Amino acid sequence: MLTEHATPVLQQLSLIALIDHIEATHHQYIRETAPLLVEYTEKMVKAHGEQHSEIKPLAHAVSELIAELMPHLMKEERILFPAIKSLSQGQPTNGCFGHISNPISMMLHEHENADQMLHTIRSLTNNYTPPAGVCQTWQTCYRTLAEFDADLQNHIKVENTLLFPKALEIK
């Protein structure tokens, strides 16, 4: 989640600097961590999938979340963020999406979907608490999922409460 210290700092950033922060911090983290999560859950399915009924649904939920997030990042980076940057500089947008509120509404909807997927993953993992005596991969997977969850919640909060409202204020 956003820390008490981070919020005022981020609130002071221009739209362009805030977008640069989101891409360098959160988008980069997702791109680096997502393949690891898929790898960990695939290993868990192979090693423990038959004995532990929660593993296969967990692997599916993680894969589904990653499959949703990757195009989401591309839409933000290639369509929405360039449009917000243009508007913030007083330039017209080159989008065919009409008002900036349209792609923002789509991103908000996708954020809600991601939050629902995280809820499912939290439920399947008992809030990222591995059972006693499980292997290192399982422990690492749950720890990494917990970090990924926290970062994604922070990412969504920065966009929903700082970036998008600021972008919608531009006339």
N, C-alpha and C positions, 0 to 999 in steps of 0.2 A: 504494500500500500504506500501511498504518498506519505512521506514523513512530514512532521510539523515543519522541519527546516527546509525541505525541498519545495513545498508548495509556494512560499513567498518568492523564492529564487526563480522558480519556473514562471510565476505570474509576471515577473518583471521582463521576461524575454519577449522580443518582438515575435511576430508570427513566423518569420523566416527562421529565426534562431530556435524557436520552439520546435518547428518541423525538423530542423537539423538535429536537434537533441533527440527527438523521437526516433528518427531513422538511425542515428549513430548508437543509441542506447538500446532501445527496445526492439527495433526491427533487426538489428545486427544480432542481438541475443537470441531471438527466435530462430534466425537462419543458422546460427551455430549450434543451438541446443536441440532443435527439432529432430535432426537425423540421429542424434544420440538416444533420444527417447524412443524412437522407432526401433533402433538397434537393441536397446535394453529390453523392450517389451517382446521383441521377436525371440531373443535369447530365453526369456522367461517362459514363453509359450513352448519352445522346444524342450526346455529342461523340466518344467513344472506344470505345463498346461493340462495334462491328464489328471494330475493329483489335486490341483487347486482350480476350482470352477470359476473363480473370479479373474483368472489371468487372461483367458481368451477375450472376454468382454472388455477388459482393461486395454489390451493391445488394440482391439477394434476401436475403442473410444479415443485412444491416443492418436491412432492413424487418422481417424475422422477429424479430430481437432486440427491436426497438422494440415490435412487436405483442405480444410476451410481457411486456415490462416495464410497459407502461401499465396493464393490468389488475392486475398484481402490486402496483404502487404503490397502486392503489385498494383492493385487499383488505387490504393492511397498514394503510392510513390509515382505512378505514371499519370494519374488523372486528377485526384483530389488535391494533393499537396502542390503540384505545379499551378493549379487554378487558384488556390489560396495565396500562394506566393505572388502570382500576377495581380490579383485583386489588392493585396496589401501594398503593392507598388503603384497602384492606380492604373494598372493596365487591364485591358479586357482579357477574359479567359478565352481559351481556344477550345472549350468543351462544347459538346452537343447536348449537354445534360440540362440546359436551361439554367435556372437559378442555382447558386451554390448549395442551397438547402436540400436539393434533390440528392446529390451524392452523399451529403452529410447524413441524411435520413437513412440511406442505404447502409452506411458504415455503422450507424447507431444500431440498426437492426442486426447486422452481423456481429456487433459487440455483444448484443443480448444472446445470440446463438452461442457464441464462444463461452459466455458465462454459464449457460445451461450445460454445455459440454463439460466445463470444469466441475460443475456440481456433480455430474455423473461420475467423473473420475475421482473426485473426493470421496464419493459414496463407495465406489469399488475398492478404494485403497484404505478405507477407514481413516480418512483425513491424513493420508500418507504415513500411516503407522504400519511398518512391516511386521508380519508375525514373528514371534521369537524363533531364533535359530535358522532364519533363511539365509540364502547365499549372498555373497557380496554384490552381485549384479542386481538382485532384488532390492537390497538396501540402497544401493546407488541410484537405482531407478526411482524409488520413492522419494529420496532426498532431492533428486534433480527435478522430479515432477512438482514437488512442493515449491522449489525455487522458481520454476517455470510459471506455476500458478500465480505466485506473488508478483512476479514481473509482469505477467499479462494483465493482472488486475490493475497494477500501477499504470501500465501502458494505456489501458482502456480509460482509467480515471483521468489521466492527463489529457487525452483526446476529448473525452466527453465533457469535462468540466472546465478545461482551459482553452484548448485549441478550437474546438467547434464553436463555442459561444463567441470567442473573439472573431472568428471568421464570419460568423453571421451578423456581426455588428458593422461590417464594412458595407458602405453604401456605394 
